């Protein structure tokens, strides 16, 4: 069961989409770009997937980011 968590505008034609999904029998979080243009509308190949068992480690790393 896929569940979209949210979207963040990257620019006027690209959104970053965060979803919890099940791929190959393993739950995880997918972060991918979604493009809307005249030529193509849909997910691009740009993105990554964090397996559920690595989620805590990923969040700890993100929390260390200072911008």
N, C-alpha and C positions, 0 to 999 in steps of 0.2 A: 504494500500500500504506500503510494507516494503522497507526501504532504508538503506543499509549498509553504515555506516559512515567511518569505518576503522577497522584495525586489528593491534594488538600489540603482538609481540612474547613474551611469558612468559618463555618458555624454548624451547628445540629443537623439542618437539612434541605437544606443546600446544600454542594456540593463544587466546588472549582476543579479542572478537568481539563486536563492538558497533553498534547497529541498532536502527533506529526509526521505530516503528511498531504500528499496531492497533490490540489489543487483547481484545476480548469481547466488541468491540465497543468503546474502550478507547485508545487514542493515548498515547504513552510513549516511553521511551528509555530502551532497553534491553541490558544488559552487561553480556555476557556468554562466557564460555570457549569452544573452538573448538579443539578437539583432533585428531591427525593423527598418527595412529599406525598400526601395522600388524593385530591386533585383531579388532580394531574399528576405524572408521573415521566418525566424526560428532560432533554435539553439545553434551556436557555433561549436567548433572543436575546442575552443579556449575554456579552460576550467580545470577543476580537480575534484577528487573524491576522497573524503576522509572516512576510513572504516570506523564503525562504532567503537571498537576496542582502542582506537587511537584518539578518540574525541577529547578526552580529558587532557591528554598531553598537548593536543593542538590548541585548546583553549588557554592553557597555561602559557604557551608561547605567544599567543595573540595578546594576552594580558601584559606581557613584557614590552610590547611595542609602545614607544613614546613618540608622538608626532606633535 
